[in-house]
Amino acid sequence: GCLLLWLLPSLLRVQSNGEARPRSTPCQQSPTKVSCKGVGLRKFPKELGQGVKYLELSNNFIQNLSGSHMPGFGQLEYLDVCFNQLEAISATTLAQLPQLRSLLLGSNHLDRNYLANGQAFHLLRNIEVLDLSANNLESHMAGWYVSNLTRLRVLDLSGNKMTRLPAGIFWSTPRLRELDLSNNYIMEIEEGAFEALKELEVVNLALNSLHCISGFSLTQLRVLNLSHNALELFVSEEGAEPYLLQVLDLSHNRLLYFPELPRAHYLTHLNLSNNLIASLLPGSRHPGEFVLRYEEMARFNRTLRTAAGLTHVADLDLSNNRLQLFPFTFFHSLGSLHSLSLAMNCLQEVARESLAGGTEPSDRSPAPLERAALSVRSLDLHGNAIRVLPRWFFDSLPQLEKIDLGSNSLQPCESQGSDRGGNSGGGSRVPVPGGTCTPFYNVPRLKHLSLCKNNITRLQPYAFSQTSLLSLDLSGNKDLFVPKEALGGLEFSLQKLSLRGNQMDDSKAELPCLDTLKVLDLSGNNLSLLPTGLFCSPLESLDVRNNNLLTLEKPVLANWSPSLKDMSIAGNPFSCCSLAWLDT
């Protein structure tokens, strides 16, 4: 009480004097760089020192850039006024910024006074980077703002209200290299809109309302993002000149078929996820399936090998489509393909090339014919309805290192004969009656395998023998039984194992001694004891949450103490009378 009474007079003095005086400048300054980000400015800070080259004024309340005299800013090269309330920019101000190279004006109100503002922009003779994003600009407004910026290299018009790109909109910006038009309402691109942009390399048209791209002729483009539109058709222009395109994103559209890219020889990354593609086989096209009618539909009467020229594609994403068949024939020409995703489709089986040149379903016995092997190293097939993968499937993927088969209906086979041994050399492969299981043994290059949520109830002995897995995910297989021999062959390779959420009791988890195991997830089971085979593993991470553990054996933890770095133990009914194991 005495202390409070002693402080009270000083508190009253502070209140009676009003708010403390602000510092002379709330900005962070260095000789050439000044940052006034989010300091509550309502006007341009003209009092800043001489020689400033970099000025950041974002997240303030500035409404206009105007002033008759602005000493000290003749050397300014970079100006950021994003996230203000800017609606007026005077020619007088811009005339005093002759060295300005980068002007960032995103998230303001430049749709107001756009005629006068655009006239003032004619003084930005040296501007190379311009951000006009999120300013409620319509197409004609944006065109007026950039109508005299001949040295512009990077332009951001994203998040505006543009509905079309008229012919000639970029005639005054011939040196443009990067153009962001994403998140507008663009429905139409007139012929000639990009004709003047001979140096254009990166275009982002994502999140618009485009239905059709035909006669695509930007051969010099390196990166094109057309994701999140309503595209049903993508056809490149025919001609002799090759496309330099390296990255093409057509995800989240309404494409019914694989796009026609006959001369995209340099393409390395192609994203076709979240479309309506139902088949990759040639000759499967029906123009009547289009929602809209296009003149270009007549071209679909031809049988085309749409992937024939894509020899450099390394990453292909076809996830979230409507594919029912995995046709190896389609991917044979993709000689550089390393990463392939067919996740979240309707795949039930794989098809291989037959002697007649057609396809054979997976349940046929393998014929001794020469087939081109795929170069895929990472394959994602999760979220399909695959019941079995034949032996030739893995033989046709000799470089495969990682495969995600989660959320399917696959049952691993028991390895046969010498496949259980330590010698490599093929081993006998006794076919399983009916072909109802998948052989995961003797796949020498495979390092990472996910079989989560496959309704596997029992692992067969030596199911992964001679497959030197580093990680194995068997989570989400309710009531899974893992006999001691099931993981036989992985004793000296497996480093990460997940048995999460299998509701396994003590009798169903019989693990062998895994000499290299570092990460183990046993959470979401019904274990009251840890599997004895784990005691020799050099664990670094152990997750036993949500089990029935009353205690952890102290000698076991003593073995792990040199290596163990983290444990997750919540959700167990530990006995308060037997917590001595915590001492280790």
Salt bridges, closest charged atoms under 4 A:
GLU87 OE1 - ARG112 NH1 2.76
GLU138 OE1 - HIS140 ND1 3.89
GLU190 OE2 - ARG164 NH2 2.18
GLU199 OE1 - ARG153 NH1 2.57
GLU238 OE2 - ARG299 NH2 3.21
GLU238 OE2 - ARG302 NH2 3.66
GLU260 OE2 - ARG285 NH1 3.55
GLU260 OE1 - ARG299 NH2 3.27
GLU353 OE1 - HIS332 ND1 3.58
GLU360 OE1 - ARG352 NH2 2.87
ASP380 OD1 - HIS382 ND1 2.74
ASP395 OD1 - ARG391 NE 3.81
ASP395 OD2 - ARG429 NH1 3.98
GLU401 OE2 - ARG445 NH2 3.66
ASP404 OD2 - HIS382 ND1 3.93
GLU414 OE2 - ARG420 NH2 2.20
ASP521 OD2 - ARG500 NH1 3.37
ASP543 OD2 - ARG545 NH2 2.61
